[in-house]
Amino acid sequence: MDIYGNIWKKGAGKISAKKVAREARRLWRQITDVFPYVFVWRWKKWRGETDGTVAYLQSPIHYVMFENIHRCLPDVRIVAGNEKTARYLAARGIDHFTGRLYPDAVIFADYNQNRYPVGIRKIQIYHGVGPKNYYYAKGDKDMHYLVPGRCAAERLRAQGKENVHVVGYPKTDGFFSGRLAKEEICRRLGADPGRKTLLYTPTWGEASTAPVLYKDLDRLGARYNVIAKLHDHSPEEWRDLYRGLPNVIFCEDADPTACQYVADLLISDFSSTLFEYAQLGRPVIAYGVSDETLRANATDPRWWDMTCRAATPAELEDKVAELLAGGWRPSEYYRRLIGDIFAYSDGRCAERAAAAIESIAGRSAVRAGREYGPEAGLGAPLGEGAATLKPRR
């Protein structure tokens, strides 16, 4: 192994052409893109002309995670990382940039974003609650991590990441703040307020049940309000399957929280939306989730023990009827797990996140003129009252 060890084909004695090309592209990008950017950023920093705090978003669901924080920090500039995100922001009248900015601090909502050079403070807010392995796969030790609760914080700290702030989950503040109104949401969706409501929120990719469950959901729609909210990364052909169903309300919005709030029961698979929803203390069905998938991809497969399982359409229909008949109560494991995933349920997580961002970015107050006192908090203690998670028996 010589200085070209990173492109030498292991055990073969020959250089891999693909690796040579990939390394050449990386070096070319360093020369033509990264080095000039760093030079300009340092020049602007010296002159005091940097762009403050910036949120770099590569998907509509990233803004969904940031939206409540943005209400607290309206001066944070938004950078749309691609055309899809730019269209989403423009449709909602949200000012944004599509070009390059030179920030003092940058906020990410994806799992391994670190596209800005050393010297810029980096803040990771994520867009999920961390039940999947890749949530923790990569990251920068110098990055600041804003996490929903004890589970994510302890795992990150075990990896040697020191800048971990437990702020709660800003995305679902509306569950507890009184901002969401069930009657208004039902009217907007066209749902019958006299019926029970089911919400279907599958994941995307190979683990998704979206391509196979649409006809069965349509049948359920004859008895219940059925809302389908597909993952933002779901292909258009999947969306077309649901748009044409007569008994299913298809939600096109990237934000699922209003639909979650009105649902009496949630059906999902490997999506972290089921844990978000469980903050409401309502029943969850995990459909078509195999133990093999959980062992291969889940941070802790035991998390799915809080759900009811269904493997066939007939089982799903029976489970739905049973759970909505009345008498269901969340188990002790359900309550303990959700308490460990989410530190707060007071509708003020966005305030805590905003306070943490201001502290990290070196500013003491929100630009909108609102001071955050000690009651807003920057995190939850991790030592006292920790619950040891055990599978439900």
C-alpha positions as MATLAB code, in Angstrom:
seq = 'MDIYGNIWKKGAGKISAKKVAREARRLWRQITDVFPYVFVWRWKKWRGETDGTVAYLQSPIHYVMFENIHRCLPDVRIVAGNEKTARYLAARGIDHFTGRLYPDAVIFADYNQNRYPVGIRKIQIYHGVGPKNYYYAKGDKDMHYLVPGRCAAERLRAQGKENVHVVGYPKTDGFFSGRLAKEEICRRLGADPGRKTLLYTPTWGEASTAPVLYKDLDRLGARYNVIAKLHDHSPEEWRDLYRGLPNVIFCEDADPTACQYVADLLISDFSSTLFEYAQLGRPVIAYGVSDETLRANATDPRWWDMTCRAATPAELEDKVAELLAGGWRPSEYYRRLIGDIFAYSDGRCAERAAAAIESIAGRSAVRAGREYGPEAGLGAPLGEGAATLKPRR';
ca = [
       0.000    0.000    0.000;
       1.573    3.286   -1.110;
       0.412    6.886   -1.124;
      -2.226    5.868   -3.661;
      -3.651    3.258   -1.292;
      -7.079    4.831   -1.397;
      -7.399    4.090   -5.126;
      -5.431    0.827   -5.329;
      -7.642   -2.202   -5.951;
      -7.198   -4.361   -2.885;
      -5.285   -7.590   -3.495;
      -5.256   -7.210   -7.261;
      -2.059   -5.289   -7.958;
      -3.887   -3.039  -10.404;
      -5.343    0.414  -10.097;
      -9.138    0.535  -10.341;
     -10.111    2.915  -13.128;
     -13.345    3.853  -11.359;
     -11.499    4.785   -8.193;
      -8.910    6.749  -10.124;
     -11.685    8.699  -11.847;
     -13.533    9.297   -8.589;
     -10.379   10.513   -6.870;
      -9.546   12.749   -9.824;
     -13.009   14.320   -9.667;
     -12.639   14.885   -5.938;
      -9.244   16.574   -6.379;
     -10.568   18.677   -9.260;
     -13.479   19.829   -7.124;
     -11.051   20.738   -4.338;
      -9.006   22.845   -6.747;
     -11.839   24.511   -8.670;
     -14.563   24.772   -6.029;
     -13.575   24.210   -2.404;
     -10.299   26.157   -2.293;
     -11.777   29.265   -3.973;
     -14.803   29.099   -1.673;
     -12.597   28.944    1.425;
     -10.513   31.861    0.158;
     -13.610   34.038   -0.463;
     -15.181   33.013    2.861;
     -12.053   33.932    4.803;
     -11.855   37.276    2.966;
     -15.494   38.037    3.812;
     -14.941   36.915    7.389;
     -11.988   39.280    7.745;
     -14.071   42.142    6.312;
     -17.129   41.297    8.448;
     -19.277   40.597    5.374;
     -20.371   37.012    6.014;
     -24.034   35.983    5.727;
     -24.814   35.144    9.349;
     -26.691   31.910   10.013;
     -27.914   29.929    7.005;
     -30.155   26.854    6.726;
     -29.024   24.589    3.877;
     -31.989   22.412    2.838;
     -31.991   19.698    0.191;
     -35.589   18.511    0.443;
     -39.033   19.896    1.320;
     -39.058   17.655    4.399;
     -35.951   19.483    5.597;
     -37.907   22.730    5.709;
     -40.777   20.915    7.451;
     -38.307   20.121   10.236;
     -36.970   23.673   10.288;
     -40.256   25.567    9.864;
     -41.151   26.035   13.535;
     -37.565   27.048   14.314;
     -37.731   29.507   11.430;
     -40.696   31.200   13.097;
     -38.417   31.898   16.066;
     -35.414   32.836   13.900;
     -36.884   34.647   10.891;
     -33.536   36.228    9.964;
     -31.929   32.867    9.199;
     -31.396   32.735    5.448;
     -32.651   29.683    3.563;
     -30.592   28.052    0.818;
     -32.479   25.601   -1.421;
     -30.054   22.866   -2.420;
     -32.009   21.796   -5.497;
     -34.877   22.756   -7.788;
     -37.484   20.632   -6.006;
     -36.822   22.376   -2.696;
     -36.786   25.790   -4.382;
     -40.225   25.104   -5.931;
     -41.619   24.015   -2.574;
     -40.356   27.137   -0.824;
     -41.514   29.440   -3.617;
     -45.013   27.937   -3.569;
     -45.262   28.847    0.112;
     -43.895   32.341   -0.314;
     -40.720   31.608    1.650;
     -37.748   33.780    0.712;
     -34.742   31.676   -0.215;
     -31.483   31.612   -2.120;
     -30.385   29.143   -4.765;
     -26.841   30.431   -5.071;
     -23.875   30.269   -2.741;
     -23.719   32.075    0.585;
     -20.820   32.515    2.991;
     -22.236   31.942    6.481;
     -20.852   32.107   10.001;
     -23.011   29.104   10.918;
     -24.985   26.642    8.807;
     -27.949   24.478    9.775;
     -28.481   21.047    8.181;
     -31.493   18.726    8.361;
     -29.942   15.650    6.744;
     -27.971   12.829    8.273;
     -24.430   13.397    6.995;
     -24.378   16.905    5.561;
     -21.029   18.602    6.002;
     -20.365   20.576    2.827;
     -18.942   23.688    4.419;
     -15.283   24.153    5.369;
     -13.624   24.236    8.778;
     -14.297   27.523   10.549;
     -18.021   27.614    9.825;
     -20.087   26.437   12.786;
     -22.253   23.490   11.762;
     -25.591   22.620   13.366;
     -27.414   19.359   12.645;
     -31.178   19.331   13.371;
     -31.995   16.086   11.476;
     -35.429   15.326    9.967;
     -36.276   12.146   11.845;
     -36.018   10.694   15.323;
     -33.182    8.224   14.775;
     -34.528    4.657   14.543;
     -32.308    3.791   11.565;
     -28.616    2.933   11.472;
     -27.578    5.607    8.971;
     -28.773    8.305   11.375;
     -25.504    7.778   13.244;
     -23.290    6.468   10.438;
     -21.350    9.644    9.677;
     -20.746   13.018   11.149;
     -18.265   15.625   12.200;
     -17.028   15.664   15.798;
     -17.022   19.453   15.599;
     -20.660   19.586   14.490;
     -23.372   20.544   16.965;
     -26.232   18.055   17.156;
     -29.745   19.138   18.162;
     -31.596   15.958   19.096;
     -35.105   15.140   20.359;
     -34.195   13.217   23.491;
     -32.179   10.778   25.507;
     -31.962    7.928   22.971;
     -30.235    9.940   20.235;
     -28.092   11.913   22.674;
     -26.642    8.869   24.407;
     -25.846    7.121   21.126;
     -24.089   10.177   19.670;
     -22.094   10.756   22.842;
     -21.062    7.103   22.854;
     -19.504    7.781   19.432;
     -17.395   10.586   20.905;
     -19.550   13.456   19.668;
     -19.453   16.085   22.396;
     -21.621   18.931   21.091;
     -25.006   17.311   21.691;
     -27.993   19.458   22.713;
     -31.293   17.864   23.748;
     -33.952   20.329   22.589;
     -36.942   18.127   21.835;
     -38.635   17.735   18.460;
     -39.689   21.087   16.929;
     -41.534   19.463   14.035;
     -44.368   18.262   16.273;
     -44.748   21.324   18.521;
     -48.190   21.779   16.982;
     -49.375   18.593   18.712;
     -49.123   20.371   22.065;
     -49.236   24.111   21.392;
     -52.917   24.379   20.481;
     -52.082   25.658   16.999;
     -53.726   22.679   15.247;
     -57.523   22.408   15.082;
     -59.030   19.024   14.204;
     -62.246   20.380   12.678;
     -60.380   22.789   10.408;
     -57.958   20.103    9.247;
     -60.790   17.664    8.481;
     -62.611   20.361    6.515;
     -59.473   21.176    4.517;
     -58.808   17.503    3.751;
     -62.433   16.719    2.955;
     -62.627   14.101    5.721;
     -65.914   13.161    7.406;
     -65.601   14.312   11.061;
     -68.125   11.654   12.078;
     -65.847    8.786   10.961;
     -62.717    7.332   12.484;
     -59.585    8.388   10.613;
     -56.649    6.194    9.523;
     -53.362    7.683    8.358;
     -50.893    5.740    6.199;
     -47.288    7.038    6.180;
     -44.906    4.510    4.586;
     -41.180    4.863    4.173;
     -39.546    5.024    0.735;
     -37.238    2.616   -1.094;
     -37.183   -1.160   -0.878;
     -38.621   -1.290    2.655;
     -41.750    0.623    1.633;
     -45.155   -1.049    1.486;
     -46.576    1.790   -0.637;
     -46.480   -0.079   -3.989;
     -48.544   -3.015   -2.667;
     -51.021   -1.679   -0.105;
     -53.011    0.901   -2.066;
     -55.961   -1.314   -3.035;
     -56.354   -2.611    0.518;
     -56.377    0.944    1.857;
     -59.060    1.835   -0.670;
     -61.217   -0.964    0.707;
     -60.707    0.337    4.242;
     -61.765    3.745    2.941;
     -65.306    2.450    2.543;
     -65.589    2.349    6.366;
     -63.117    4.964    7.594;
     -61.485    8.212    6.563;
     -58.227    6.967    5.046;
     -55.428    9.499    4.453;
     -52.307    8.467    2.556;
     -49.186   10.597    3.009;
     -46.247    9.112    1.082;
     -42.615    9.815    1.842;
     -41.171   12.853    0.114;
     -38.731   10.636   -1.831;
     -41.434    8.306   -3.167;
     -41.425    8.062   -6.980;
     -44.174    9.709   -9.006;
     -45.600    6.368  -10.175;
     -46.362    5.466   -6.550;
     -48.110    8.775   -6.047;
     -50.242    8.172   -9.134;
     -51.470    4.895   -7.615;
     -52.930    6.795   -4.651;
     -54.202    9.853   -6.512;
     -56.674    7.684   -8.411;
     -58.227    5.913   -5.405;
     -61.876    6.926   -4.807;
     -61.889    6.143   -1.068;
     -58.472    7.513   -0.095;
     -57.574   11.123    0.687;
     -54.122   11.656   -0.798;
     -52.084   14.308    1.011;
     -49.568   16.044   -1.264;
     -48.069   18.263    1.445;
     -44.559   17.425    2.648;
     -45.629   18.107    6.242;
     -47.522   15.168    7.826;
     -48.200   16.746   11.226;
     -51.742   18.008   10.525;
     -52.744   14.577    9.209;
     -51.104   12.906   12.204;
     -52.996   15.160   14.571;
     -56.448   14.208   13.242;
     -55.742   10.478   12.832;
     -57.189    7.988   15.322;
     -54.729    5.303   14.191;
     -51.551    5.295   12.115;
     -50.380    2.582    9.695;
     -46.739    2.579    8.663;
     -43.808    0.271    8.054;
     -40.173    1.312    8.547;
     -40.879    5.057    8.686;
     -39.945    7.115   11.736;
     -43.271    8.951   11.391;
     -44.833    6.225   13.518;
     -42.712    7.335   16.495;
     -43.566   10.994   15.887;
     -47.242   10.046   15.894;
     -46.904    7.998   19.074;
     -46.346   11.222   21.024;
     -50.154   11.546   20.789;
     -50.589    8.266   22.684;
     -52.639    6.582   19.946;
     -52.398    3.093   18.377;
     -49.851    2.326   15.662;
     -49.791   -0.616   13.245;
     -46.498   -1.624   11.633;
     -47.447   -3.378    8.397;
     -45.152   -5.757    6.525;
     -42.080   -5.059    8.668;
     -39.952   -8.179    8.875;
     -37.577   -9.019   11.692;
     -34.814   -9.328    9.076;
     -35.355   -5.733    7.933;
     -35.279   -4.492   11.503;
     -32.130   -6.426   12.405;
     -30.347   -5.163    9.282;
     -31.387   -1.505    9.370;
     -32.814   -0.452   12.730;
     -30.784    1.211   15.472;
     -32.729   -0.887   17.957;
     -35.334   -3.362   16.605;
     -37.036   -3.299   20.016;
     -38.490    0.109   19.186;
     -41.055   -1.628   16.967;
     -42.263   -3.634   19.980;
     -44.450   -0.635   20.831;
     -46.465   -1.213   17.641;
     -49.098   -3.754   16.681;
     -47.912   -5.899   13.775;
     -49.835   -6.997   10.680;
     -48.372   -9.092    7.869;
     -51.340   -9.481    5.482;
     -54.236   -7.279    4.347;
     -56.690   -9.461    6.265;
     -54.636   -9.089    9.461;
     -54.459   -5.348    8.880;
     -58.228   -5.033    8.545;
     -58.790   -7.066   11.714;
     -56.213   -5.058   13.681;
     -57.742   -1.758   12.599;
     -61.228   -2.856   13.694;
     -59.919   -4.223   17.004;
     -57.884   -1.136   17.901;
     -60.636    1.324   17.000;
     -63.333   -0.608   18.852;
     -62.251    1.075   22.092;
     -60.358    0.011   25.158;
     -56.839    0.341   23.688;
     -54.286    1.916   26.018;
     -50.563    2.481   25.408;
     -48.403   -0.078   27.176;
     -45.828    0.833   29.784;
     -43.111    0.114   27.224;
     -44.811    2.388   24.678;
     -44.917    5.277   27.172;
     -41.363    4.735   28.415;
     -39.900    4.478   24.919;
     -41.608    7.638   23.671;
     -40.454    9.425   26.825;
     -36.866    8.451   26.052;
     -37.072    9.393   22.361;
     -38.710   12.783   23.027;
     -37.572   14.850   25.992;
     -40.354   17.440   25.845;
     -44.062   17.582   25.014;
     -44.813   21.213   25.848;
     -44.963   22.760   22.362;
     -41.780   24.779   22.970;
     -39.117   22.629   21.330;
     -38.617   25.140   18.518;
     -37.841   27.769   21.144;
     -35.209   25.526   22.712;
     -33.709   24.773   19.316;
     -33.658   28.487   18.459;
     -31.942   29.289   21.745;
     -29.343   26.587   21.107;
     -28.709   27.843   17.562;
     -28.285   31.404   18.805;
     -25.857   30.214   21.459;
     -23.832   28.146   18.982;
     -23.806   30.925   16.400;
     -22.455   33.350   18.993;
     -25.555   35.523   19.396;
     -27.496   35.816   22.650;
     -30.978   36.746   21.437;
     -33.383   35.942   18.649;
     -33.244   38.601   15.920;
     -37.018   39.061   16.087;
     -36.373   40.801   19.406;
     -37.365   37.951   21.676;
     -35.052   37.052   24.527;
     -34.905   33.452   25.668;
     -34.711   33.128   29.412;
     -33.672   30.095   31.471;
     -37.156   28.603   31.179;
     -36.554   27.875   27.489;
     -33.659   25.595   28.386;
     -30.995   24.161   26.104;
     -31.282   20.516   26.955;
     -32.471   17.766   29.230;
     -30.245   16.125   31.852;
     -29.148   12.657   30.877;
     -28.103   11.237   34.203;
     -31.193   11.313   36.383;
     -34.208    9.083   35.989;
     -32.888    7.233   32.935;
     -35.145    4.369   31.886;
     -33.578    1.126   30.701;
     -35.464   -0.052   27.647;
     -36.608   -3.645   27.623;
     -38.758   -5.483   25.091;
     -42.443   -5.658   25.910;
     -43.386   -9.057   27.243;
];
